[in-house]
Amino acid sequence: QVPLVESGGGMVQPGGSLRLSCVASGSTLGRYAIAWFRQAPGKEREGVACISRIDPSTRYADSMKGRFTISRDNAKNTVYLQMDSLKPEDTAVYYCADDPRPPFRAGSSCLQYAYTSWGQGTQVTVSS
């Protein structure tokens, strides 16, 4: 499994922006699919965005669509999550996830894949 390291979290005022990074070293990141998840206090983990080479597709949760953008830089073996127009309800620990376990379903959302490799998470706090 590829070790994943997230960075870029912090505290930002409502309406502000952050860009999160997820870096994998020693192997190829997101060969099949890679995703961002988050978990807020008192809530269960939820999918945020993902890129799949199986469908292929890019998916976003409805509440993040239009505000968040997932992208990747293969040369740097890095995936990014650009977050704009942040809201207090975006406060959570954000994780990147890799290595989905087969079988895969072409046409299904990569937010539903069973990922097996997870980073330690980076805290995002949105408050005034």
Helices and strands as residue ranges (DSSP letters): E 4-7, E 10-12, E 18-24, E 33-39, E 46-52, E 57-60, E 68-73, G 74-76, E 78-83, G 88-90, E 92-100, G 110-112, E 115-118, E 122-126
